[in-house]
Amino acid sequence: MTQAQDFIAAEAALLDAGRFDDWLALFAEDGHYWVPLQGAAQADPLSHNSIAYEDRLLLQLRIERLKNPRAHSQHPRSHCQHVLQRSVVEHDGEDGLVLSTPFIYVEARGEAQVLLAGTCRHQLVRHADGFLIRQKRIDLLNPGRALPAIQLFI
């Protein structure tokens, strides 16, 4: 496994452990988290609605909400598990890397459970300590269907 593939696995492990501040630290200052409403067919986040399109500030606000003891949507707390296939490097250049990772995501809260599948595409930039995420794009399988509220991060 390459260093970039290890980075992707470690990123998912931080989410599964609920270490959201550590996860956010993996994003570049101009980093974005994007879940397109049209899945892989959606070319950009601005010409069509998205399930989520968040910069670092919005991600930080969501993390703060998750940590707030008065967040009623987190009683009981949500937990997640990412099951990843091996990441494939789609692009490796001076401007960074793009990796594609098929996944299954399970989010559980109380007796309720959400199961999602799709492909995650990370645009990574090289950093002194390894990599930072410029964009994390989640192309869900069947994204246009009615989805329950997703509390955490796919």
C-alpha positions as CSV (number, residue, x, y, z in Angstrom):
1,M,0.0,0.0,0.0
2,T,1.4,3.4,-0.9
3,Q,1.6,6.3,1.5
4,A,-1.4,7.9,-0.1
5,Q,-3.5,4.8,0.3
6,D,-2.5,4.6,3.9
7,F,-3.6,8.2,4.3
8,I,-7.1,7.3,3.0
9,A,-7.4,4.4,5.4
10,A,-6.2,6.5,8.3
11,E,-8.7,9.3,7.4
12,A,-11.6,6.8,7.5
13,A,-10.3,5.4,10.8
14,L,-10.4,8.9,12.4
15,L,-14.1,9.3,11.4
16,D,-14.9,5.8,12.7
17,A,-13.3,6.7,16.0
18,G,-15.2,10.0,16.2
19,R,-12.0,12.0,16.1
20,F,-13.5,14.8,14.0
21,D,-11.1,17.6,15.0
22,D,-8.1,15.4,13.9
23,W,-10.0,14.5,10.7
24,L,-10.6,18.2,9.9
25,A,-6.9,18.9,10.4
26,L,-6.3,16.6,7.3
27,F,-8.0,19.2,5.1
28,A,-6.1,21.9,3.3
29,E,-7.1,25.5,4.0
30,D,-9.0,25.5,0.7
31,G,-10.3,22.0,1.2
32,H,-13.9,20.9,0.5
33,Y,-16.1,18.0,1.4
34,W,-18.6,17.3,-1.4
35,V,-21.5,14.9,-1.8
36,P,-23.1,15.5,-5.3
37,L,-26.8,15.0,-5.6
38,Q,-26.3,13.6,-9.1
39,G,-23.4,11.3,-8.1
40,A,-20.6,10.8,-10.6
41,A,-22.6,12.5,-13.3
42,Q,-22.4,15.9,-11.6
43,A,-19.5,17.9,-13.0
44,D,-19.2,20.6,-10.3
45,P,-20.8,21.7,-7.0
46,L,-22.0,25.1,-8.2
47,S,-24.2,24.3,-11.3
48,H,-26.5,21.9,-9.4
49,N,-27.6,21.2,-5.9
50,S,-25.5,18.9,-3.7
51,I,-26.3,16.8,-0.7
52,A,-23.4,18.5,0.9
53,Y,-20.8,21.0,-0.2
54,E,-18.8,22.3,2.8
55,D,-15.6,24.2,3.2
56,R,-13.4,24.1,6.3
57,L,-15.6,26.6,8.1
58,L,-18.8,24.7,7.5
59,L,-17.1,21.4,8.5
60,Q,-15.9,23.1,11.7
61,L,-19.4,24.3,12.5
62,R,-20.8,20.8,12.0
63,I,-18.1,19.3,14.2
64,E,-18.9,21.8,16.9
65,R,-22.6,20.9,16.7
66,L,-21.8,17.2,17.0
67,K,-19.7,17.9,20.2
68,N,-22.4,20.1,21.8
69,P,-24.2,18.2,24.6
70,R,-27.4,20.0,23.6
71,A,-27.4,18.6,20.1
72,H,-30.7,16.6,20.3
73,S,-29.9,14.8,17.1
74,Q,-27.0,13.2,19.0
75,H,-29.0,11.6,21.8
76,P,-28.1,8.8,21.5
77,R,-24.8,9.5,19.7
78,S,-24.3,8.5,16.1
79,H,-21.5,6.1,15.3
80,C,-20.1,5.1,11.9
81,Q,-18.1,2.4,10.2
82,H,-16.3,2.7,6.8
83,V,-15.5,-0.5,4.9
84,L,-13.1,0.5,2.1
85,Q,-11.8,-1.3,-0.9
86,R,-8.3,-0.7,-1.9
87,S,-7.7,2.9,-3.2
88,V,-6.7,3.3,-6.8
89,V,-4.5,6.2,-7.9
90,E,-6.2,7.9,-10.8
91,H,-3.7,10.8,-11.1
92,D,-0.3,11.4,-9.7
93,G,1.4,14.7,-10.7
94,E,3.1,17.7,-9.4
95,D,-0.2,19.2,-8.5
96,G,-1.1,16.3,-6.3
97,L,-2.9,13.0,-6.4
98,V,-6.4,11.8,-7.1
99,L,-7.4,8.5,-5.5
100,S,-10.7,6.5,-6.0
101,T,-11.9,4.3,-3.2
102,P,-15.1,2.2,-3.4
103,F,-16.8,2.0,0.1
104,I,-19.7,0.8,2.2
105,Y,-20.7,3.2,5.0
106,V,-22.8,2.4,8.0
107,E,-24.1,5.0,10.3
108,A,-25.9,3.9,13.5
109,R,-27.8,5.8,16.1
110,G,-29.9,4.0,18.7
111,E,-31.8,1.3,16.9
112,A,-31.6,3.0,13.5
113,Q,-29.0,2.2,10.9
114,V,-28.2,3.8,7.5
115,L,-26.3,1.9,4.9
116,L,-24.7,3.7,1.9
117,A,-22.4,2.6,-0.8
118,G,-20.4,4.5,-3.4
119,T,-17.0,5.7,-4.5
120,C,-15.0,8.3,-2.7
121,R,-12.5,10.5,-4.7
122,H,-9.8,12.3,-2.7
123,Q,-7.8,15.1,-4.3
124,L,-4.7,15.3,-2.2
125,V,-1.9,17.9,-2.2
126,R,1.5,17.1,-0.9
127,H,2.4,18.6,2.4
128,A,5.6,18.6,4.5
129,D,4.1,15.9,6.7
130,G,2.6,13.8,3.9
131,F,-0.8,14.9,2.3
132,L,-3.7,17.2,2.8
133,I,-7.2,16.9,1.4
134,R,-8.1,19.5,-1.2
135,Q,-11.4,17.8,-1.9
136,K,-13.2,14.8,-0.7
137,R,-15.9,13.9,-3.1
138,I,-18.4,11.1,-2.3
139,D,-20.3,9.7,-5.3
140,L,-23.1,7.7,-3.7
141,L,-24.7,4.7,-5.4
142,N,-28.2,5.9,-6.3
143,P,-27.8,9.4,-4.8
144,G,-31.1,10.8,-6.1
145,R,-33.2,8.5,-3.9
146,A,-34.7,9.9,-0.6
147,L,-32.0,9.6,2.0
148,P,-32.4,9.7,5.7
149,A,-30.5,12.4,7.7
150,I,-26.8,11.6,7.6
151,Q,-25.4,13.0,10.9
152,L,-21.6,12.2,10.5
153,F,-19.2,12.3,7.5
154,I,-19.2,9.6,4.8
